[in-house]
């Protein structure tokens, strides 16, 4: 019988972000491998999708966790401590209701730790193997370093809670090797840890010809185009990229820069463009429809990922560079840990020192001046995505993860 997997998520589609896209890719790939994935989302999903109800998406069942009464108020009004307790209690009860009426072989919770805590409690109650997957450490994703300095007790509590969930899991997945190394430093046995990296749908993201009409409408003709597509989080460094590009342009280099996306950093990006008097060659179009993303990729010659060095970016691998590489695009990224795990320097892309404008100028200039080099990088990147990073190939790793979790639970039962 195929494995019946209950995925416990903070949120899912139709909310559009990297977390939701990875989740969708995992369940789609598991379906293709003959598994039977089911999804349950936490009550926090309802904050972004208030009318969400149980549904079926891409042949996968999705169960929601509604919140009402005082529980709902605690969550919606973000009452400290009570909010977290309400999320865990509501989600645990929802998971238990599903385990009560259906048989699942694995409960697979995905960070943050609130999902993991609720899932671990429910799985223990029903003697089902529990897998916890870390996409980022909750303390790092929730609190930047300034917050951590202002609220050290809260930061330490979040870290302790994450460690507690990991210790209770029968098997632990990390999307980056740096995450697994950190867990080992916390005393987690190496044999319990598994690496399941980010991936890409290589059948969807395939090389396509330049959309000349779009390029014309955006004013991109006549010069090679740098590009960024993604959510404008502060750590992505897109405002830094604008300022570095302004300096590069002032030194006589001819190029265009196209920025696609939206997020918290958008006002700073617009401000940097205005202050640099760069509206003639830097274009910020904001968010575009999801089904139009490949059109915008097609008019970019070199995708740039200027992530700043923070604990989060050193540990977490982004999805967007994989899309670009699957499309056969040349990539230029900062050398933070999360990017280094994706790009093989000088083979599938080029790296520059994070936050170093001089090194960025050197590497960008080299790539802009050599279209044959860009084409070679893109070709090799595409080959790498097909062989190593396609989601179906990556999802096969879960078979060994689930088998290990089942053995761990059986060992605990026999003691």
C-alpha positions in Angstrom: 0.0 0.0 0.0 1.3 3.5 -0.8 2.3 5.7 2.1 -0.4 7.9 3.5 1.2 11.1 4.6 -0.5 13.9 6.6 1.3 17.2 6.0 0.9 19.8 8.7 1.5 23.3 7.3 1.4 26.8 8.7 -0.4 27.9 5.5 -0.8 26.9 1.9 -2.1 27.9 -1.5 -3.9 30.1 -2.4 -1.5 32.2 -0.3 1.4 32.8 -2.7 4.9 32.6 -1.2 7.9 30.3 -1.2 6.6 28.3 1.7 3.3 27.5 -0.1 5.1 26.7 -3.4 7.5 24.3 -1.7 4.6 22.6 0.0 2.6 22.2 -3.3 5.7 20.9 -5.1 6.3 18.3 -2.4 2.7 17.0 -2.4 2.6 17.0 -6.3 5.9 15.0 -6.5 4.7 12.6 -3.8 1.5 12.0 -5.8 3.7 11.3 -8.8 5.6 8.7 -6.8 2.5 6.9 -5.7 2.2 8.3 -2.2 -1.1 9.6 -0.8 -0.4 13.1 0.7 -3.1 15.0 2.6 -2.7 18.5 4.0 -4.0 20.2 7.1 -3.2 23.9 7.7 -2.9 25.8 11.0 -5.4 28.5 12.0 -2.9 31.1 10.9 -3.8 30.3 7.3 -7.2 31.8 7.9 -5.6 35.2 8.6 -4.5 35.5 4.9 -7.3 33.4 3.5 -10.3 34.2 5.7 -12.9 32.3 3.6 -10.8 29.2 3.3 -12.6 25.8 3.8 -11.8 22.2 3.3 -11.0 21.6 -0.4 -9.1 19.6 -3.0 -6.2 21.2 -4.9 -4.3 19.4 -7.5 -5.8 16.1 -6.4 -4.7 16.6 -2.8 -7.1 17.1 0.0 -6.7 20.2 2.2 -8.2 20.5 5.6 -8.4 23.9 7.3 -8.4 24.7 11.0 -11.0 27.4 11.8 -10.7 29.5 14.9 -13.7 30.9 16.9 -14.5 32.5 20.2 -11.7 33.4 22.5 -9.3 31.3 20.5 -10.0 33.3 17.4 -9.6 36.6 19.3 -6.3 35.5 20.7 -5.0 34.6 17.2 -6.5 37.6 15.4 -5.4 40.1 18.0 -2.0 38.5 18.4 -2.2 38.3 22.2 1.3 37.4 23.4 1.6 33.7 24.6 -2.2 33.2 24.4 -1.9 33.4 20.6 0.7 30.7 20.4 -1.2 28.5 22.9 -4.4 28.9 20.9 -2.6 28.0 17.6 -1.1 24.8 19.1 -4.3 23.7 20.8 -6.6 24.3 17.8 -4.2 22.6 15.4 -3.6 19.6 17.6 -7.3 19.0 18.0 -7.8 19.3 14.2 -5.0 16.8 13.6 -6.4 14.4 16.2 -9.8 14.6 14.5 -8.3 13.5 11.2 -6.2 10.7 12.9 -9.4 9.5 14.6 -11.3 8.9 11.4 -8.5 8.0 8.9 -5.3 5.9 9.0 -2.1 7.8 8.2 1.4 6.2 8.0 3.2 9.4 8.8 2.5 12.8 10.3 4.9 15.2 8.6 4.9 18.7 10.1 6.7 21.6 8.5 8.1 24.5 10.4 7.4 26.8 12.3 7.7 25.1 15.6 4.0 25.7 16.5 3.0 23.3 13.7 5.7 20.9 14.9 4.6 21.0 18.6 0.9 20.4 17.7 1.7 17.6 15.3 4.1 15.9 17.7 1.5 15.8 20.5 -1.2 14.4 18.2 1.1 11.9 16.6 2.3 10.6 20.0 -1.3 10.2 21.1 -2.1 8.0 18.1 1.3 6.2 17.8 2.0 7.5 14.4 5.6 8.2 13.3 6.3 12.0 13.4 8.6 13.8 11.0 9.5 17.5 11.5 10.9 19.5 8.6 12.8 22.7 9.1 12.8 25.3 6.4 14.2 28.0 8.7 14.7 28.2 12.4 11.6 29.8 14.0 13.7 32.1 16.1 15.5 33.5 13.1 12.4 33.7 10.8 10.4 35.5 13.5 13.0 37.8 15.0 15.7 39.7 13.3 18.9 40.2 15.2 17.8 43.6 16.5 14.6 42.1 17.9 16.6 39.4 19.5 18.8 41.9 21.2 15.7 43.8 22.5 13.9 40.7 23.6 16.6 38.1 24.4 14.3 35.9 26.6 11.7 35.6 23.8 14.4 34.7 21.3 15.9 32.1 23.6 12.4 30.6 24.3 11.7 30.3 20.6 15.1 28.6 20.1 14.4 26.2 23.0 10.9 25.4 21.6 12.4 24.6 18.2 14.9 22.3 19.8 12.2 20.6 21.8 10.2 19.8 18.7 13.3 18.4 17.0 14.1 16.2 19.9 10.6 14.8 19.9 10.6 14.0 16.2 11.3 10.4 15.0 13.1 11.9 12.0 14.1 15.5 11.1 14.4 17.1 7.6 16.4 20.2 6.9 16.2 22.0 3.6 19.9 23.2 3.9 23.0 21.5 5.1 23.7 24.5 7.4 20.4 23.7 9.3 21.5 20.1 9.9 24.9 21.2 11.2 23.3 23.6 13.6 21.0 20.9 14.9 24.0 18.6 15.4 25.6 21.3 17.5 22.5 21.2 19.7 23.1 17.5 20.4 20.7 16.0 17.9 22.0 12.6 16.6 23.2 12.8 13.0 21.4 9.5 12.1 18.1 11.3 12.8 18.8 14.1 10.4 18.1 14.2 6.6 18.7 16.7 3.9 15.9 17.3 1.4 16.8 20.4 -0.6 14.7 22.9 -2.4 13.8 22.0 -6.0 12.1 23.1 -9.1 9.6 21.7 -11.6 12.0 21.4 -14.5 9.1 20.4 -16.8 7.3 23.8 -16.1 10.3 26.1 -16.1 11.8 25.4 -19.5 13.9 27.8 -21.7 11.8 30.1 -23.8 12.6 32.7 -26.4 12.7 36.4 -25.5 9.3 38.1 -25.3 10.1 40.9 -27.7 6.8 42.6 -27.2 7.3 42.7 -23.4 10.9 43.9 -23.7 9.7 46.7 -26.0 6.9 47.8 -23.7 9.4 47.9 -20.7 12.1 49.8 -22.6 14.6 47.0 -22.3 16.0 46.9 -25.8 19.5 48.0 -26.6 21.4 46.7 -23.6 21.8 43.5 -21.5 19.3 43.3 -18.6 20.0 42.4 -15.0 16.9 41.1 -13.3 15.4 40.2 -9.9 12.2 38.4 -9.4 10.9 37.6 -5.9 9.5 38.9 -2.6 11.1 42.1 -1.4 12.1 41.0 2.1 14.7 43.2 3.8 17.3 40.5 3.7 17.0 40.1 0.0 19.1 43.3 -0.4 17.3 44.7 -3.5 17.7 48.3 -2.3 21.4 47.6 -2.0 21.3 46.2 -5.5 19.8 49.4 -6.8 22.5 51.5 -5.2 25.3 49.3 -6.4 23.8 49.4 -9.9 23.6 53.2 -9.9 27.4 53.2 -9.1 28.0 50.7 -11.8 26.1 52.8 -14.3 27.9 56.0 -13.3 31.2 54.3 -14.3 30.0 54.0 -17.8 28.6 50.5 -18.0 25.5 50.1 -20.2 22.8 47.9 -18.9 19.2 47.8 -17.7 17.8 46.5 -14.3 14.3 45.0 -14.1 12.8 44.4 -10.6 9.7 42.3 -10.3 8.0 41.7 -7.0 6.6 43.3 -3.9 7.1 43.3 -0.2 8.2 45.2 2.9 11.2 46.6 1.1 9.3 48.1 -1.8 9.3 51.7 -0.5 13.1 51.6 0.0 13.6 50.2 -3.5 11.6 53.0 -5.0 13.4 55.6 -2.9 16.8 54.2 -4.0 15.8 54.5 -7.6 14.7 58.0 -7.2 17.7 59.1 -5.2 20.0 57.6 -7.8 18.1 59.4 -10.6 18.0 55.9 -12.3 14.5 55.7 -13.7 15.9 55.7 -17.2 17.6 52.3 -16.8 16.1 50.7 -13.5 12.5 49.6 -13.8 10.5 48.4 -10.8 7.2 46.9 -12.0 6.0 45.4 -8.7 4.0 42.2 -8.5 2.9 40.5 -11.7 0.4 37.7 -12.2 1.9 34.3 -11.4 1.2 32.9 -14.8 3.1 35.8 -16.4 6.4 35.2 -14.4 8.1 33.3 -17.2 7.5 36.1 -19.6 9.5 38.4 -17.4 12.3 35.9 -16.9 12.6 35.7 -20.7 13.6 39.4 -21.0 16.3 39.1 -18.3 19.9 38.2 -19.3 21.4 37.8 -15.9 19.4 37.1 -12.7 20.8 38.7 -9.6 20.3 37.5 -6.0 22.0 40.1 -3.7 21.0 38.6 -0.4 22.6 40.2 2.6 24.5 38.1 5.2 22.2 37.4 8.2 21.7 34.2 10.2 18.6 33.6 8.2 20.2 33.9 4.7 23.2 31.8 5.8 20.9 29.0 6.7 18.0 29.1 4.2 18.1 28.3 0.5 15.7 30.3 -1.7 13.6 28.9 -4.5 13.8 31.6 -7.1 17.4 30.9 -8.2 16.4 27.4 -9.1 13.6 28.7 -11.3 16.0 30.9 -13.1 18.5 28.1 -13.6 15.8 25.7 -14.8 15.0 28.3 -17.4 18.6 28.2 -18.6 19.4 31.7 -17.2 22.8 32.9 -16.0 22.7 33.7 -12.3 24.8 36.1 -10.1 24.4 35.7 -6.4 25.9 36.8 -3.1 28.0 34.2 -1.3 25.7 33.8 1.7 25.3 30.1 2.7 21.8 29.7 1.3 23.0 30.8 -2.2 26.3 28.8 -2.0 24.3 25.6 -1.7 22.5 26.3 -5.0 25.2 27.7 -7.2 28.4 25.9 -8.3 30.7 28.9 -8.8 31.9 29.5 -12.4 29.9 26.3 -13.4 26.2 27.0 -12.9 26.5 30.6 -11.8 28.8 33.3 -10.4 29.1 34.5 -6.8 30.2 37.8 -5.3 31.0 38.8 -1.7 27.8 39.6 0.1 27.5 43.4 0.6 30.7 44.1 -1.3 29.8 46.6 -4.1 33.3 46.4 -5.6 33.2 42.7 -6.0 29.6 42.9 -7.3 30.8 45.4 -10.0 33.7 43.1 -11.0 31.5 40.0 -11.4 28.5 41.8 -13.0 30.7 43.6 -15.5 32.3 40.3 -16.5 28.9 38.6 -17.0 27.4 41.6 -18.8 30.3 41.8 -21.3 30.3 38.1 -22.2 27.0 36.7 -23.6 28.7 33.4 -24.5 29.7 32.9 -20.8 26.2 33.7 -19.7 24.8 31.2 -22.2 27.2 28.5 -21.0 26.3 29.2 -17.4 22.6 28.9 -18.2 23.0 25.7 -20.2 25.0 24.0 -17.4 22.5 25.2 -14.8 19.6 23.8 -16.8 21.3 20.4 -17.0 21.9 20.4 -13.2 18.3 21.2 -12.4 17.1 18.3 -14.6 19.5 15.8 -13.1 19.6 16.8 -9.4 16.9 19.4 -8.6 13.7 18.3 -10.2 11.0 17.8 -7.5 10.2 14.2 -8.3 13.8 13.2 -7.9 14.1 15.2 -4.6 10.8 13.8 -3.2 12.2 10.3 -3.4 14.4 11.2 -0.4 11.3 11.2 1.7 11.0 7.5 1.3 14.1 6.9 3.5 13.0 9.7 5.9 9.7 8.0 6.5 11.2 4.5 6.8 13.7 5.9 9.4 10.8 7.5 11.4 8.8 4.3 11.4 11.9 2.4 12.7 12.4 5.0 15.4 8.8 4.7 16.6 9.0 0.9 16.6 12.2 1.1 18.6 10.5 3.3 21.2 7.5 1.0 21.4 9.7 -2.0 22.1 11.5 -0.4 25.1 
